[in-house]
Amino acid sequence: MTEDLVARIAGAGPSVGPVRLVCVDGPAGAGKTTLAARLAKSLAPTFGAVPVVHGDDLYEGWAVVAGAPDRVTAFEAFAARVEQWLIEPWGRGEPAVHPVRDWVADTWGPSVLVPAAPVVVLEGVGTAARRLRPRAAVTVWVDVDPALGLERVVERDGEAIRAQIVAWQRDETLWHVQDGTRAAADVRLSGDPPR
C-alpha cells in the first residue's frame, strides 16, 4: 500500500502554500512514526528532503495542551497550535519554527526550523483533525488493535508509562470518535501485523 500512497501524494497538489501536507493519524502504537519515515524516504527521490514533524514534539506533555480542561478538549487546542506554528508560515511560503517538547524535563526545549518543503509529513494523534483536514493534501489513518498498540508503546517507552498510556488510549478514542478522524481519512491502513 505504501507505493499507492506515495503515488497519491506525488499526484496531489500543494495544500498549504507550496507544501503538500500529509497528515498521518491514528491511535498510539499504530505505527504512524514508522509509516511517516517510510513515506519521507520513498518521496525523497522525487521531492528532495521530506521533513517529518512529530506530534510528540508539539504536545505539551501528557496534557497535550496545558490549560485545556481535559485531554479530549486539548486535541482541539493542539490543532490550533499546529495552525499557528506550522500552517500559517507555510501558507506564506515561509519556514515554520516550533519548540520541541522535552518530556523528561516537562518543558519546552530548543526550537527547530521546518522548511516549506514540497512535501511535509505531520504524524501523531490529532494531526488529521477536522480543523486541519482542509489543509492536508492527503490524510492517512493507521489503525491498530488497542492491546497491541499498548504493548508497542510500553516496549518502546518503558513499563513505567503503562497507566498513562491506558488513560491516553481512552482519551484518544473519545477524541477520534468525536472528531470522525478515521471515517474522514483519505487512506486507511492497518498497523496490525499480517495474519
Backbone torsions as a table, in degrees:
resi	resn	phi	psi	omega
1	MET	NA	-25.1	-178.4
2	THR	-60.9	-39.2	179.5
3	GLU	-61.9	-43.4	177.6
4	ASP	-63.1	-40.2	-179.6
5	LEU	-67.6	-42.3	177.1
6	VAL	-59.2	-44.6	179.3
7	ALA	-63.6	-39.1	179.4
8	ARG	-64.2	-43.6	179.2
9	ILE	-64.7	-44.7	-179.6
10	ALA	-61.0	-33.4	-179.2
11	GLY	-83.1	-10.1	-179.9
12	ALA	-81.2	150.0	175.6
13	GLY	-84.7	166.1	175.4
14	PRO	-57.3	145.2	-176.3
15	SER	-119.9	-17.4	177.9
16	VAL	-136.8	99.9	-174.0
17	GLY	56.2	-126.3	179.4
18	PRO	-86.8	1.9	-170.4
19	VAL	-95.5	131.9	164.1
20	ARG	-89.2	103.9	-177.8
21	LEU	-87.9	123.6	177.9
22	VAL	-110.6	118.0	-178.3
23	CYS	-105.0	120.0	-178.6
24	VAL	-110.9	110.9	-174.7
25	ASP	-120.8	170.9	178.8
26	GLY	145.7	174.5	-176.5
27	PRO	-71.4	164.8	177.3
28	ALA	-56.7	136.9	176.5
29	GLY	79.7	9.1	-177.4
30	ALA	-76.9	-23.5	-176.6
31	GLY	109.0	21.8	-178.7
32	LYS	-62.4	-44.8	-178.7
33	THR	-64.5	-41.9	178.7
34	THR	-63.5	-45.2	178.7
35	LEU	-63.3	-42.7	-179.7
36	ALA	-59.0	-42.8	179.1
37	ALA	-64.9	-40.8	178.5
38	ARG	-64.6	-41.1	178.8
39	LEU	-64.6	-44.5	-179.7
40	ALA	-59.2	-43.0	-179.8
41	LYS	-67.1	-42.1	-177.6
42	SER	-70.6	-31.1	-177.7
43	LEU	-86.8	-17.9	-175.8
44	ALA	-58.7	-39.9	179.9
45	PRO	-60.5	-29.1	-180.0
46	THR	-89.9	-39.3	-170.0
47	PHE	-113.2	-2.2	-173.0
48	GLY	80.8	-165.8	-177.2
49	ALA	-56.4	130.8	179.8
50	VAL	-110.6	105.6	178.2
51	PRO	-65.6	144.8	173.6
52	VAL	-118.4	123.6	176.8
53	VAL	-106.0	128.3	-176.7
54	HIS	-100.2	130.5	175.9
55	GLY	-54.8	-36.4	179.7
56	ASP	-57.9	-26.6	178.2
57	ASP	-78.4	-17.2	-174.3
58	LEU	-107.3	-20.1	176.8
59	TYR	-68.3	151.1	177.0
60	GLU	-92.8	60.6	-176.1
61	GLY	73.5	-155.1	-175.9
62	TRP	-64.6	-21.9	-179.6
63	ALA	-72.4	-14.7	-172.4
64	VAL	71.6	-61.2	173.2
65	VAL	-138.2	114.5	-177.3
66	ALA	-62.6	145.7	179.4
67	GLY	94.8	-15.4	175.8
68	ALA	-73.1	146.4	-176.6
69	PRO	-67.4	-23.8	177.7
70	ASP	-159.8	167.0	-174.1
71	ARG	-68.3	-33.1	179.4
72	VAL	-63.0	-46.3	176.0
73	THR	-62.4	-35.5	-177.6
74	ALA	-63.3	-29.3	177.7
75	PHE	-64.0	-33.8	175.3
76	GLU	-66.9	-41.7	177.2
77	ALA	-66.1	-33.6	176.4
78	PHE	-60.3	-42.1	178.7
79	ALA	-61.3	-38.5	177.6
80	ALA	-64.5	-37.9	177.6
81	ARG	-63.8	-43.0	178.2
82	VAL	-60.8	-42.5	177.5
83	GLU	-58.5	-48.0	-175.7
84	GLN	-69.1	-47.8	-172.8
85	TRP	-78.8	-32.8	-171.7
86	LEU	-115.5	-58.0	-169.7
87	ILE	-66.7	-42.6	-179.0
88	GLU	-60.3	-48.9	177.7
89	PRO	-63.9	-42.8	179.2
90	TRP	-61.0	-37.1	179.1
91	GLY	-60.4	-26.1	176.6
92	ARG	-92.3	2.8	-177.9
93	GLY	77.6	17.0	-178.2
94	GLU	-104.6	156.4	174.0
95	PRO	-67.5	150.7	174.7
96	ALA	-95.7	150.1	176.4
97	VAL	-130.5	128.7	178.2
98	HIS	-143.1	148.0	174.4
99	PRO	-73.3	157.0	177.9
100	VAL	-109.2	129.9	-177.9
101	ARG	-71.6	129.5	172.2
102	ASP	-96.5	102.6	-174.4
103	TRP	-70.5	-28.8	-179.4
104	VAL	-71.7	-47.8	179.8
105	ALA	-81.5	-11.4	-178.1
106	ASP	55.6	49.4	179.2
107	THR	-152.1	172.6	175.9
108	TRP	-83.1	137.4	176.5
109	GLY	-100.2	-163.3	-179.1
110	PRO	-60.3	154.4	178.7
111	SER	-85.3	154.2	175.3
112	VAL	-123.1	154.1	178.2
113	LEU	-102.0	132.5	177.8
114	VAL	-120.7	109.9	-175.7
115	PRO	-65.4	159.7	173.2
116	ALA	-80.9	68.7	-176.1
117	ALA	-74.9	163.4	178.4
118	PRO	-58.8	-31.2	174.2
119	VAL	-135.9	133.5	171.0
120	VAL	-129.4	133.5	176.6
121	VAL	-103.4	125.6	176.9
122	LEU	-112.4	117.5	-176.1
123	GLU	-125.8	144.3	177.0
124	GLY	144.1	166.9	178.4
125	VAL	-65.0	125.7	178.4
126	GLY	94.2	-0.7	-176.3
127	THR	-78.9	-16.8	175.8
128	ALA	-113.1	34.0	179.8
129	ALA	-63.6	158.1	-179.4
130	ARG	-49.8	-39.9	-178.1
131	ARG	-67.2	-28.5	-176.8
132	LEU	-97.9	-22.7	-174.6
133	ARG	-54.4	-40.7	-178.8
134	PRO	-63.0	-18.9	-178.6
135	ARG	-93.6	-4.4	-177.2
136	ALA	-91.5	140.4	171.3
137	ALA	-73.5	-38.8	179.2
138	VAL	-147.4	134.7	172.2
139	THR	-111.2	139.7	-177.1
140	VAL	-127.2	133.1	174.1
141	TRP	-109.6	128.0	175.1
142	VAL	-112.7	117.9	-176.5
143	ASP	-96.0	158.3	175.7
144	VAL	-158.9	149.3	171.9
145	ASP	-62.3	130.1	-175.7
146	PRO	-56.1	-38.1	-180.0
147	ALA	-65.2	-40.9	178.0
148	LEU	-67.1	-42.8	177.8
149	GLY	-58.8	-43.3	178.5
150	LEU	-59.5	-49.1	-177.6
151	GLU	-65.0	-36.3	177.4
152	ARG	-62.7	-44.2	-179.0
153	VAL	-67.0	-42.7	179.2
154	VAL	-63.8	-40.6	177.8
155	GLU	-62.4	-39.6	-178.5
156	ARG	-74.5	-43.1	-169.2
157	ASP	-110.0	-7.1	176.2
158	GLY	105.7	150.9	-177.7
159	GLU	-61.0	-27.8	-175.5
160	ALA	-61.5	-20.6	-177.6
161	ILE	-100.1	6.1	-176.8
162	ARG	-52.0	-50.0	-177.0
163	ALA	-62.6	-38.6	179.0
164	GLN	-66.5	-38.0	-179.9
165	ILE	-69.1	-38.8	177.4
166	VAL	-60.3	-44.2	177.3
167	ALA	-65.3	-40.4	178.6
168	TRP	-60.8	-44.4	-179.8
169	GLN	-59.8	-41.4	178.6
170	ARG	-60.8	-47.3	-176.2
171	ASP	-70.5	-40.9	-179.8
172	GLU	-66.1	-33.7	177.3
173	THR	-64.3	-45.7	177.1
174	LEU	-59.9	-43.8	-180.0
175	TRP	-61.9	-49.2	-176.5
176	HIS	-62.8	-37.1	177.2
177	VAL	-66.9	-47.8	-180.0
178	GLN	-60.2	-40.3	-176.6
179	ASP	-81.7	-22.5	-176.5
180	GLY	71.6	29.0	-172.2
181	THR	-59.8	-49.8	-175.3
182	ARG	-61.8	-48.9	-176.8
183	ALA	-63.9	-30.2	-175.8
184	ALA	-87.0	-9.9	-175.9
185	ALA	-64.7	143.3	176.6
186	ASP	-68.3	-35.4	-177.3
187	VAL	-133.9	135.0	176.6
188	ARG	-120.7	127.6	-178.7
189	LEU	-124.7	160.8	175.4
190	SER	-104.7	131.5	174.2
191	GLY	-93.4	0.2	177.1
192	ASP	-72.9	147.8	177.0
193	PRO	-65.9	151.4	178.0
194	PRO	-62.1	146.9	179.3
195	ARG	-95.4	NA	NA
